[in-house]
Amino acid sequence: MGETKQPRQRLIGFCAETDHLVEHAAAKRQRKNCDLMVANPIGRDGTGFAAATNEAVVLDAAGRQETWPSLAKTEMAWKIWDSLNRL
């Protein structure tokens, strides 16, 4: 999708990582041509696919990085929306 992205489109990527979270997320954001990459640590209690909460590191194309603590996944969705609107 990143190869055919139009100038007015925004692309959000997601990755779940067990280690080197920021490094892997930054490489994937660049490789996939994403405007925003949301990286979730997995393998911790209260995070990941089966949990109601999650943590994230969010990287954008301008080089900004935010670390979000454990949040309800619905709250995280709103934070992603807010981040997208800042691009």
N, CA, C and O atoms as a Tinker XYZ file with bonds, in Angstrom:
   348  protein
     1  N      0.819000   -1.189000    0.000000    73     2
     2  CA     0.000000    0.000000    0.000000    64     1     3
     3  C      0.864000    1.253000    0.000000    63     2     4     5
     4  O      0.492000    2.262000   -0.600000    81     3
     5  N      2.002000    1.198000    0.661000    73     3     6
     6  CA     2.880000    2.354000    0.716000    64     5     7
     7  C      3.447000    2.736000   -0.631000    63     6     8     9
     8  O      3.768000    3.901000   -0.865000    81     7
     9  N      3.575000    1.762000   -1.523000    73     7    10
    10  CA     4.114000    2.045000   -2.854000    64     9    11
    11  C      3.132000    2.798000   -3.739000    63    10    12    13
    12  O      3.541000    3.510000   -4.656000    81    11
    13  N      1.839000    2.646000   -3.470000    73    11    14
    14  CA     0.822000    3.286000   -4.306000    64    13    15
    15  C      0.078000    4.401000   -3.572000    63    14    16    17
    16  O     -0.933000    4.904000   -4.062000    81    15
    17  N      0.572000    4.780000   -2.415000    73    15    18
    18  CA    -0.077000    5.813000   -1.606000    64    17    19
    19  C     -0.087000    7.139000   -2.353000    63    18    20    21
    20  O      0.929000    7.556000   -2.909000    81    19
    21  N     -1.215000    7.783000   -2.361000    73    19    22
    22  CA    -1.385000    9.088000   -2.994000    64    21    23
    23  C     -0.969000   10.186000   -2.013000    63    22    24    25
    24  O     -0.965000    9.953000   -0.805000    81    23
    25  N     -0.621000   11.372000   -2.504000    73    23    26
    26  CA    -0.137000   12.448000   -1.620000    64    25    27
    27  C     -1.084000   12.809000   -0.474000    63    26    28    29
    28  O     -0.621000   13.157000    0.611000    81    27
    29  N     -2.367000   12.734000   -0.686000    73    27    30
    30  CA    -3.319000   13.111000    0.375000    64    29    31
    31  C     -3.698000   11.952000    1.275000    63    30    32    33
    32  O     -4.416000   12.152000    2.255000    81    31
    33  N     -3.242000   10.756000    0.978000    73    31    34
    34  CA    -3.548000    9.590000    1.804000    64    33    35
    35  C     -2.582000    9.502000    2.982000    63    34    36    37
    36  O     -1.447000    9.970000    2.901000    81    35
    37  N     -3.036000    8.907000    4.058000    73    35    38
    38  CA    -2.212000    8.621000    5.220000    64    37    39
    39  C     -2.277000    7.121000    5.485000    63    38    40    41
    40  O     -3.344000    6.508000    5.430000    81    39
    41  N     -1.130000    6.554000    5.768000    73    39    42
    42  CA    -1.033000    5.117000    5.988000    64    41    43
    43  C     -0.516000    4.865000    7.397000    63    42    44    45
    44  O      0.533000    5.376000    7.791000    81    43
    45  N     -1.267000    4.069000    8.148000    73    43    46
    46  CA    -0.884000    3.686000    9.503000    64    45    47
    47  C     -0.492000    2.220000    9.484000    63    46    48    49
    48  O     -1.214000    1.380000    8.946000    81    47
    49  N      0.648000    1.920000   10.069000    73    47    50
    50  CA     1.097000    0.540000   10.194000    64    49    51
    51  C      1.105000    0.129000   11.656000    63    50    52    53
    52  O      1.179000    0.964000   12.557000    81    51
    53  N      1.028000   -1.172000   11.867000    73    51    54
    54  CA     1.041000   -1.731000   13.214000    64    53    55
    55  C      2.057000   -2.863000   13.251000    63    54    56    57
    56  O      2.201000   -3.615000   12.287000    81    55
    57  N      2.751000   -2.974000   14.357000    73    55    58
    58  CA     3.642000   -4.114000   14.524000    64    57    59
    59  C      3.614000   -4.548000   15.985000    63    58    60    61
    60  O      3.477000   -3.728000   16.894000    81    59
    61  N      3.743000   -5.829000   16.184000    73    59    62
    62  CA     3.815000   -6.429000   17.507000    64    61    63
    63  C      5.199000   -7.050000   17.633000    63    62    64    65
    64  O      5.588000   -7.889000   16.822000    81    63
    65  N      5.931000   -6.636000   18.646000    73    63    66
    66  CA     7.326000   -7.049000   18.781000    64    65    67
    67  C      7.610000   -7.569000   20.187000    63    66    68    69
    68  O      7.014000   -7.123000   21.167000    81    67
    69  N      8.523000   -8.509000   20.257000    73    67    70
    70  CA     8.950000   -9.031000   21.557000    64    69    71
    71  C     10.204000   -8.339000   22.068000    63    70    72    73
    72  O     10.438000   -8.298000   23.276000    81    71
    73  N     11.013000   -7.793000   21.166000    73    71    74
    74  CA    12.231000   -7.103000   21.586000    64    73    75
    75  C     12.606000   -6.038000   20.554000    63    74    76    77
    76  O     12.115000   -6.056000   19.425000    81    75
    77  N     13.469000   -5.126000   20.946000    73    75    78
    78  CA    13.938000   -4.040000   20.071000    64    77    79
    79  C     12.758000   -3.310000   19.422000    63    78    80    81
    80  O     12.742000   -3.077000   18.213000    81    79
    81  N     11.796000   -2.965000   20.231000    73    79    82
    82  CA    10.529000   -2.397000   19.767000    64    81    83
    83  C     10.715000   -1.170000   18.879000    63    82    84    85
    84  O     10.182000   -1.128000   17.771000    81    83
    85  N     11.453000   -0.186000   19.343000    73    83    86
    86  CA    11.598000    1.062000   18.596000    64    85    87
    87  C     12.375000    0.841000   17.306000    63    86    88    89
    88  O     11.987000    1.352000   16.256000    81    87
    89  N     13.455000    0.093000   17.373000    73    87    90
    90  CA    14.270000   -0.150000   16.181000    64    89    91
    91  C     13.483000   -0.885000   15.105000    63    90    92    93
    92  O     13.530000   -0.512000   13.933000    81    91
    93  N     12.764000   -1.925000   15.499000    73    91    94
    94  CA    11.976000   -2.686000   14.527000    64    93    95
    95  C     10.837000   -1.847000   13.955000    63    94    96    97
    96  O     10.548000   -1.914000   12.760000    81    95
    97  N     10.191000   -1.057000   14.814000    73    95    98
    98  CA     9.088000   -0.212000   14.352000    64    97    99
    99  C      9.575000    0.854000   13.377000    63    98   100   101
   100  O      8.923000    1.109000   12.364000    81    99
   101  N     10.709000    1.477000   13.671000    73    99   102
   102  CA    11.243000    2.512000   12.782000    64   101   103
   103  C     11.601000    1.930000   11.419000    63   102   104   105
   104  O     11.319000    2.536000   10.386000    81   103
   105  N     12.221000    0.759000   11.419000    73   103   106
   106  CA    12.586000    0.123000   10.150000    64   105   107
   107  C     11.341000   -0.252000    9.354000    63   106   108   109
   108  O     11.301000   -0.064000    8.138000    81   107
   109  N     10.333000   -0.778000   10.031000    73   107   110
   110  CA     9.106000   -1.171000    9.334000    64   109   111
   111  C      8.359000    0.055000    8.804000    63   110   112   113
   112  O      7.821000    0.020000    7.697000    81   111
   113  N      8.321000    1.144000    9.591000    73   111   114
   114  CA     7.642000    2.357000    9.125000    64   113   115
   115  C      8.276000    2.852000    7.835000    63   114   116   117
   116  O      7.580000    3.214000    6.886000    81   115
   117  N      9.579000    2.865000    7.809000    73   115   118
   118  CA    10.274000    3.337000    6.611000    64   117   119
   119  C     10.084000    2.358000    5.439000    63   118   120   121
   120  O      9.787000    2.777000    4.321000    81   119
   121  N     10.254000    1.076000    5.698000    73   119   122
   122  CA    10.134000    0.058000    4.645000    64   121   123
   123  C      8.741000    0.034000    4.015000    63   122   124   125
   124  O      8.597000   -0.158000    2.808000    81   123
   125  N      7.720000    0.229000    4.849000    73   123   126
   126  CA     6.335000    0.173000    4.373000    64   125   127
   127  C      5.797000    1.539000    3.933000    63   126   128   129
   128  O      4.657000    1.634000    3.477000    81   127
   129  N      6.610000    2.602000    4.067000    73   127   130
   130  CA     6.219000    3.956000    3.691000    64   129   131
   131  C      4.974000    4.412000    4.456000    63   130   132   133
   132  O      4.056000    4.999000    3.883000    81   131
   133  N      4.964000    4.132000    5.752000    73   131   134
   134  CA     3.838000    4.524000    6.606000    64   133   135
   135  C      4.070000    5.921000    7.162000    63   134   136   137
   136  O      5.204000    6.325000    7.417000    81   135
   137  N      3.000000    6.633000    7.341000    73   135   138
   138  CA     3.059000    7.941000    7.973000    64   137   139
   139  C      3.132000    7.801000    9.486000    63   138   140   141
   140  O      3.683000    8.661000   10.172000    81   139
   141  N      2.576000    6.719000    9.997000    73   139   142
   142  CA     2.515000    6.471000   11.428000    64   141   143
   143  C      2.686000    4.977000   11.651000    63   142   144   145
   144  O      2.064000    4.170000   10.961000    81   143
   145  N      3.532000    4.601000   12.616000    73   143   146
   146  CA     3.706000    3.197000   12.977000    64   145   147
   147  C      3.390000    3.061000   14.458000    63   146   148   149
   148  O      3.974000    3.753000   15.292000    81   147
   149  N      2.464000    2.166000   14.782000    73   147   150
   150  CA     2.089000    1.888000   16.160000    64   149   151
   151  C      2.685000    0.538000   16.512000    63   150   152   153
   152  O      2.304000   -0.489000   15.950000    81   151
   153  N      3.620000    0.548000   17.443000    73   151   154
   154  CA     4.330000   -0.673000   17.825000    64   153   155
   155  C      3.883000   -1.107000   19.210000    63   154   156   157
   156  O      3.939000   -0.332000   20.165000    81   155
   157  N      3.443000   -2.341000   19.309000    73   155   158
   158  CA     2.970000   -2.888000   20.575000    64   157   159
   159  C      3.939000   -3.955000   21.074000    63   158   160   161
   160  O      4.322000   -4.853000   20.324000    81   159
   161  N      4.333000   -3.855000   22.344000    73   159   162
   162  CA     5.141000   -4.929000   22.913000    64   161   163
   163  C      4.243000   -6.128000   23.210000    63   162   164   165
   164  O      3.135000   -5.966000   23.719000    81   163
   165  N      4.711000   -7.300000   22.899000    73   163   166
   166  CA     3.958000   -8.505000   23.241000    64   165   167
   167  C      4.800000   -9.353000   24.188000    63   166   168   169
   168  O      6.012000   -9.174000   24.302000    81   167
   169  N      4.139000  -10.261000   24.848000    73   167   170
   170  CA     4.842000  -11.116000   25.786000    64   169   171
   171  C      4.864000  -10.567000   27.201000    63   170   172   173
   172  O      5.529000  -11.136000   28.066000    81   171
   173  N      4.163000   -9.487000   27.457000    73   171   174
   174  CA     4.048000   -8.917000   28.799000    64   173   175
   175  C      2.618000   -9.107000   29.282000    63   174   176   177
   176  O      1.687000   -9.159000   28.478000    81   175
   177  N      2.447000   -9.211000   30.582000    73   175   178
   178  CA     1.096000   -9.288000   31.143000    64   177   179
   179  C      0.331000   -8.013000   30.826000    63   178   180   181
   180  O      0.875000   -6.915000   30.944000    81   179
   181  N     -0.918000   -8.148000   30.428000    73   179   182
   182  CA    -1.780000   -7.007000   30.162000    64   181   183
   183  C     -1.583000   -6.340000   28.816000    63   182   184   185
   184  O     -2.157000   -5.280000   28.562000    81   183
   185  N     -0.780000   -6.943000   27.944000    73   183   186
   186  CA    -0.585000   -6.385000   26.612000    64   185   187
   187  C     -0.780000   -7.471000   25.574000    63   186   188   189
   188  O     -0.776000   -8.661000   25.889000    81   187
   189  N     -0.948000   -7.051000   24.348000    73   187   190
   190  CA    -1.018000   -8.011000   23.248000    64   189   191
   191  C     -2.421000   -8.324000   22.796000    63   190   192   193
   192  O     -3.378000   -7.621000   23.121000    81   191
   193  N     -2.519000   -9.391000   22.043000    73   191   194
   194  CA    -3.754000   -9.710000   21.337000    64   193   195
   195  C     -4.901000  -10.129000   22.249000    63   194   196   197
   196  O     -6.048000   -9.780000   21.971000    81   195
   197  N     -4.637000  -10.857000   23.317000    73   195   198
   198  CA    -5.714000  -11.382000   24.155000    64   197   199
   199  C     -6.088000  -10.466000   25.313000    63   198   200   201
   200  O     -7.035000  -10.762000   26.042000    81   199
   201  N     -5.384000   -9.386000   25.496000    73   199   202
   202  CA    -5.623000   -8.484000   26.626000    64   201   203
   203  C     -6.592000   -7.363000   26.257000    63   202   204   205
   204  O     -6.759000   -7.033000   25.083000    81   203
   205  N     -7.219000   -6.791000   27.263000    73   203   206
   206  CA    -8.129000   -5.654000   27.054000    64   205   207
   207  C     -7.366000   -4.340000   26.997000    63   206   208   209
   208  O     -7.914000   -3.321000   26.576000    81   207
   209  N     -6.114000   -4.356000   27.416000    73   207   210
   210  CA    -5.282000   -3.162000   27.397000    64   209   211
   211  C     -4.044000   -3.418000   26.550000    63   210   212   213
   212  O     -3.733000   -4.556000   26.197000    81   211
   213  N     -3.354000   -2.341000   26.237000    73   211   214
   214  CA    -2.128000   -2.470000   25.468000    64   213   215
   215  C     -1.245000   -1.261000   25.740000    63   214   216   217
   216  O     -1.708000   -0.232000   26.233000    81   215
   217  N      0.025000   -1.401000   25.413000    73   215   218
   218  CA     0.992000   -0.316000   25.457000    64   217   219
   219  C      1.454000   -0.082000   24.033000    63   218   220   221
   220  O      1.285000   -0.949000   23.175000    81   219
   221  N      2.036000    1.084000   23.769000    73   219   222
   222  CA     2.503000    1.340000   22.409000    64   221   223
   223  C      3.620000    2.367000   22.400000    63   222   224   225
   224  O      3.727000    3.228000   23.274000    81   223
   225  N      4.436000    2.238000   21.385000    73   223   226
   226  CA     5.366000    3.291000   20.984000    64   225   227
   227  C      4.911000    3.705000   19.597000    63   226   228   229
   228  O      4.749000    2.857000   18.720000    81   227
   229  N      4.704000    4.993000   19.389000    73   227   230
   230  CA     4.181000    5.498000   18.126000    64   229   231
   231  C      5.246000    6.377000   17.476000    63   230   232   233
   232  O      5.762000    7.313000   18.086000    81   231
   233  N      5.560000    6.056000   16.231000    73   231   234
   234  CA     6.560000    6.793000   15.465000    64   233   235
   235  C      5.887000    7.397000   14.249000    63   234   236   237
   236  O      5.040000    6.760000   13.624000    81   235
   237  N      6.262000    8.634000   13.906000    73   235   238
   238  CA     5.703000    9.203000   12.683000    64   237   239
   239  C      6.807000    9.581000   11.715000    63   238   240   241
   240  O      7.991000    9.538000   12.049000    81   239
   241  N      6.403000    9.950000   10.516000    73   239   242
   242  CA     7.346000   10.241000    9.433000    64   241   243
   243  C      8.172000   11.493000    9.698000    63   242   244   245
   244  O      9.216000   11.678000    9.073000    81   243
   245  N      7.733000   12.351000   10.605000    73   243   246
   246  CA     8.479000   13.563000   10.940000    64   245   247
   247  C      9.540000   13.307000   12.009000    63   246   248   249
   248  O     10.277000   14.216000   12.390000    81   247
   249  N      9.613000   12.064000   12.492000    73   247   250
   250  CA    10.614000   11.711000   13.488000    64   249   251
   251  C     10.136000   11.788000   14.921000    63   250   252   253
   252  O     10.910000   11.546000   15.847000    81   251
   253  N      8.865000   12.123000   15.119000    73   251   254
   254  CA     8.340000   12.174000   16.484000    64   253   255
   255  C      8.134000   10.762000   17.020000    63   254   256   257
   256  O      7.822000    9.833000   16.275000    81   255
   257  N      8.316000   10.628000   18.323000    73   255   258
   258  CA     8.118000    9.342000   18.992000    64   257   259
   259  C      7.381000    9.577000   20.294000    63   258   260   261
   260  O      7.754000   10.452000   21.076000    81   259
   261  N      6.334000    8.800000   20.529000    73   259   262
   262  CA     5.585000    8.867000   21.783000    64   261   263
   263  C      5.500000    7.472000   22.368000    63   262   264   265
   264  O      5.354000    6.486000   21.645000    81   263
   265  N      5.592000    7.403000   23.686000    73   263   266
   266  CA     5.404000    6.136000   24.385000    64   265   267
   267  C      4.119000    6.243000   25.179000    63   266   268   269
   268  O      3.946000    7.152000   25.990000    81   267
   269  N      3.219000    5.304000   24.935000    73   267   270
   270  CA     1.934000    5.304000   25.630000    64   269   271
   271  C      1.913000    4.187000   26.653000    63   270   272   273
   272  O      2.269000    3.051000   26.338000    81   271
   273  N      1.499000    4.494000   27.882000    73   271   274
   274  CA     1.422000    3.466000   28.923000    64   273   275
   275  C      0.242000    2.542000   28.669000    63   274   276   277
   276  O     -0.463000    2.674000   27.669000    81   275
   277  N      0.042000    1.629000   29.564000    73   275   278
   278  CA    -1.075000    0.695000   29.449000    64   277   279
   279  C     -2.402000    1.458000   29.403000    63   278   280   281
   280  O     -2.733000    2.218000   30.313000    81   279
   281  N     -3.147000    1.235000   28.325000    73   279   282
   282  CA    -4.437000    1.901000   28.109000    64   281   283
   283  C     -5.452000    0.884000   27.613000    63   282   284   285
   284  O     -5.090000   -0.144000   27.040000    81   283
   285  N     -6.723000    1.182000   27.838000    73   283   286
   286  CA    -7.769000    0.386000   27.205000    64   285   287
   287  C     -7.604000    0.519000   25.694000    63   286   288   289
   288  O     -7.233000    1.582000   25.196000    81   287
   289  N     -7.878000   -0.547000   24.979000    73   287   290
   290  CA    -7.675000   -0.509000   23.531000    64   289   291
   291  C     -8.556000    0.529000   22.850000    63   290   292   293
   292  O     -8.166000    1.079000   21.820000    81   291
   293  N     -9.729000    0.810000   23.397000    73   291   294
   294  CA   -10.569000    1.862000   22.817000    64   293   295
   295  C     -9.923000    3.231000   22.997000    63   294   296   297
   296  O     -9.988000    4.067000   22.096000    81   295
   297  N     -9.301000    3.469000   24.148000    73   295   298
   298  CA    -8.598000    4.731000   24.378000    64   297   299
   299  C     -7.399000    4.849000   23.439000    63   298   300   301
   300  O     -7.105000    5.928000   22.924000    81   299
   301  N     -6.714000    3.733000   23.223000    73   299   302
   302  CA    -5.577000    3.739000   22.306000    64   301   303
   303  C     -6.036000    4.078000   20.886000    63   302   304   305
   304  O     -5.339000    4.791000   20.165000    81   303
   305  N     -7.187000    3.577000   20.487000    73   303   306
   306  CA    -7.713000    3.881000   19.152000    64   305   307
   307  C     -7.928000    5.390000   18.990000    63   306   308   309
   308  O     -7.613000    5.948000   17.939000    81   307
   309  N     -8.459000    6.053000   20.022000    73   307   310
   310  CA    -8.657000    7.499000   19.952000    64   309   311
   311  C     -7.329000    8.244000   19.904000    63   310   312   313
   312  O     -7.219000    9.261000   19.219000    81   311
   313  N     -6.317000    7.752000   20.623000    73   311   314
   314  CA    -5.004000    8.389000   20.579000    64   313   315
   315  C     -4.374000    8.239000   19.193000    63   314   316   317
   316  O     -3.704000    9.153000   18.711000    81   315
   317  N     -4.587000    7.096000   18.560000    73   315   318
   318  CA    -4.094000    6.909000   17.191000    64   317   319
   319  C     -4.775000    7.909000   16.266000    63   318   320   321
   320  O     -4.117000    8.526000   15.429000    81   319
   321  N     -6.077000    8.074000   16.407000    73   319   322
   322  CA    -6.830000    9.042000   15.597000    64   321   323
   323  C     -6.270000   10.442000   15.800000    63   322   324   325
   324  O     -6.056000   11.173000   14.833000    81   323
   325  N     -6.030000   10.821000   17.059000    73   323   326
   326  CA    -5.471000   12.150000   17.329000    64   325   327
   327  C     -4.087000   12.315000   16.697000    63   326   328   329
   328  O     -3.779000   13.380000   16.163000    81   327
   329  N     -3.260000   11.284000   16.752000    73   327   330
   330  CA    -1.932000   11.333000   16.157000    64   329   331
   331  C     -2.021000   11.483000   14.642000    63   330   332   333
   332  O     -1.245000   12.222000   14.036000    81   331
   333  N     -2.952000   10.793000   14.050000    73   331   334
   334  CA    -3.146000   10.878000   12.600000    64   333   335
   335  C     -3.554000   12.294000   12.202000    63   334   336   337
   336  O     -3.117000   12.798000   11.168000    81   335
   337  N     -4.367000   12.921000   12.995000    73   335   338
   338  CA    -4.827000   14.274000   12.697000    64   337   339
   339  C     -3.735000   15.320000   12.874000    63   338   340   341
   340  O     -3.887000   16.441000   12.389000    81   339
   341  N     -2.641000   14.993000   13.551000    73   339   342
   342  CA    -1.513000   15.919000   13.711000    64   341   343
   343  C     -0.541000   15.841000   12.543000    63   342   344   345
   344  O      0.352000   16.681000   12.429000    81   343
   345  N     -0.695000   14.861000   11.688000    73   343   346
   346  CA     0.246000   14.724000   10.552000    64   345   347
   347  C      0.017000   15.802000    9.511000    63   346   348
   348  O      0.713000   15.838000    8.496000    81   347
